[in-house]
Amino acid sequence: MTRDGLSAIHFIMGLWSVVDALSPHARVATAVAPFAGSMILRFALGSNRFIQWLIWLCTMWFLVNVLLAPYSQGMCDDLVALRRLFR
């Protein structure tokens, strides 16, 4: 791999560590806010192709956040603690 490729990987992983350091409430806000914003735009501007694409993209963003949340280190720790609580 080239040096540029490695720096790009480190940059992306650095961004992920920022996202991983967010509190649970901030994670929910980053998942819900784009979708809520796109729905507000739809009500304010009406339905057109751009708004439909924006809603689709924000829905996919929400799904990715929800589906990948259990794989984050913080969520894994919370799930382990929850299992210990019910033993």
C-alpha positions as a printed NumPy array, in Angstrom:
array([[  0.   ,   0.   ,   0.   ],
       [  1.296,   3.459,  -0.772],
       [  2.033,   6.124,   1.798],
       [ -1.   ,   8.131,   0.632],
       [ -3.239,   5.116,   1.142],
       [ -1.982,   4.654,   4.688],
       [ -2.535,   8.294,   5.554],
       [ -6.081,   8.073,   4.223],
       [ -6.753,   5.021,   6.383],
       [ -5.356,   6.779,   9.462],
       [ -7.534,   9.811,   8.706],
       [-10.68 ,   7.686,   8.419],
       [ -9.84 ,   5.739,  11.566],
       [ -9.2  ,   9.031,  13.358],
       [-12.675,  10.182,  12.406],
       [-14.129,   6.917,  13.695],
       [-12.426,   7.413,  17.069],
       [-14.126,  10.812,  17.322],
       [-17.5  ,   9.193,  16.625],
       [-16.697,   6.369,  19.056],
       [-15.977,   8.905,  21.816],
       [-19.449,  10.477,  21.59 ],
       [-21.945,   9.968,  24.367],
       [-24.989,   7.773,  23.672],
       [-27.243,  10.837,  23.449],
       [-24.934,  12.468,  20.912],
       [-24.928,   9.274,  18.839],
       [-28.707,   9.232,  18.761],
       [-28.713,  12.892,  17.779],
       [-26.284,  12.271,  14.901],
       [-28.531,   9.473,  13.679],
       [-31.875,  11.254,  14.042],
       [-31.055,  14.91 ,  13.278],
       [-30.415,  14.52 ,   9.516],
       [-33.642,  12.575,   9.067],
       [-35.639,  15.081,  11.114],
       [-34.069,  17.948,   9.163],
       [-34.964,  16.381,   5.838],
       [-38.565,  15.873,   6.976],
       [-38.766,  19.52 ,   8.062],
       [-37.448,  20.545,   4.642],
       [-40.086,  18.365,   2.987],
       [-42.874,  20.042,   4.93 ],
       [-41.421,  23.509,   4.302],
       [-40.487,  23.154,   0.62 ],
       [-42.805,  20.415,  -0.57 ],
       [-41.878,  17.192,  -2.267],
       [-39.449,  17.251,  -5.17 ],
       [-36.751,  14.894,  -6.416],
       [-33.983,  16.51 ,  -4.341],
       [-35.992,  16.234,  -1.13 ],
       [-36.867,  12.61 ,  -1.924],
       [-33.172,  11.771,  -2.407],
       [-32.302,  13.647,   0.774],
       [-34.886,  11.678,   2.758],
       [-33.581,   8.428,   1.249],
       [-29.971,   9.275,   2.133],
       [-30.888,  10.328,   5.662],
       [-32.886,   7.133,   6.148],
       [-29.896,   5.069,   5.025],
       [-27.666,   7.079,   7.396],
       [-30.057,   6.31 ,  10.258],
       [-30.122,   2.596,   9.41 ],
       [-26.336,   2.386,   9.205],
       [-26.045,   4.08 ,  12.594],
       [-28.601,   1.758,  14.156],
       [-27.213,  -1.418,  12.605],
       [-23.568,  -0.65 ,  13.366],
       [-24.097,   0.634,  16.905],
       [-23.826,  -2.823,  18.553],
       [-20.353,  -3.238,  17.044],
       [-18.869,  -0.145,  18.702],
       [-16.662,  -0.707,  21.75 ],
       [-18.898,   1.302,  24.06 ],
       [-22.01 ,  -0.605,  23.031],
       [-20.212,  -3.941,  23.449],
       [-19.23 ,  -2.92 ,  26.977],
       [-22.814,  -1.896,  27.73 ],
       [-24.154,  -5.226,  26.438],
       [-21.675,  -7.176,  28.565],
       [-22.661,  -5.126,  31.619],
       [-26.333,  -5.788,  30.861],
       [-25.694,  -9.534,  30.668],
       [-23.911,  -9.4  ,  34.045],
       [-26.85 ,  -7.517,  35.516],
       [-29.292, -10.313,  34.658],
       [-27.086, -13.199,  35.927]])
